[in-house]
Amino acid sequence: MTALQAVVLILVAIGGLAVILVRDPLRQAVVVGIYGMTLAVLFVVLQAPDVALSLGAVGSVALPLMIVMSLAKTRSREEE
């Protein structure tokens, strides 16, 4: 294992812990996006660019967007 791989693995572990510790759902969506990006970087470092591209699209963009949209819909229903 190279030093770069070790550093990225530590960043992924810290990101996973941050996702668990954040309690506000909107902030958690942002942290999930950052966590998805660090996972994509991990796969680039591990020489799997195809997995990194798909994870970058889904983990960093699509999942946080779905979380924010569902929160907006839920909050709009609570206001009615």
N, C-alpha and C positions, 0 to 999 in steps of 0.2 A: 504494500500500500504506500502510495506516495504521500508527501506532505499536503499537496493540494487536495487529494481525496479525503484525507483526515480532516482538513479544515472544513470542507464542504459537508462532510458527514456531521460534524459538530454543529454547523449552522442549521442543518436539517433537523437535528435533535432539538436545538433551541427553538426553532420555528414550530415544531410539533408541540413542545411544551407551552409555547405562547398561545397556540390555538386553544389548548385545553384551559389555560388560566384566564383568558379574556372572557368576561361574562356578558358584556353588551353585544347583542346579536349583530348590530351594524359594524362595530369595530371588529368583531370576530370574522365577518365576511372579508374585511380588508386584510386581516392577518392570514386568512386562508389563501387569499390571492398571493400574498408574499411567500407563504409556505409552498404553494404550487410552483412559484418561480424558482425557489431554492431547490426543489426537487428536480425541476427541469435542468438546472445547472448541474446538479449531481449526475444526471444521466448523460449530459454532455461530457463531463469529466470521465465518466465510465465508458465513454465511446459508444453511446447508443443515441445518436442524434435523431433517429426517427421517433423513438419513444419520447425524447425531450421535446420535439415539436408538438406531438399530440398532447403531451402533458402540459405544455405551455399554453396551448389553446384552451384546453378543458380546465385545468387546475388554476390557471391564473386569470382567465377571462370568464368562461361560461359558468363555472360553479359560483364564484362570488356574485355574478350578475343575477343568477337564479335566486340566490339567497336574498339579495337586496330587493328584487322584484316581489318575492313572496312576503317579505317584511312590509313592503309598501302596501300590498293588497290587504294584508292582515290588519294593518293599522288603519287603513281607510274603512274597513268593515267595522272596526271597533268604534270609530267616530260616528258612524250612522246610527 
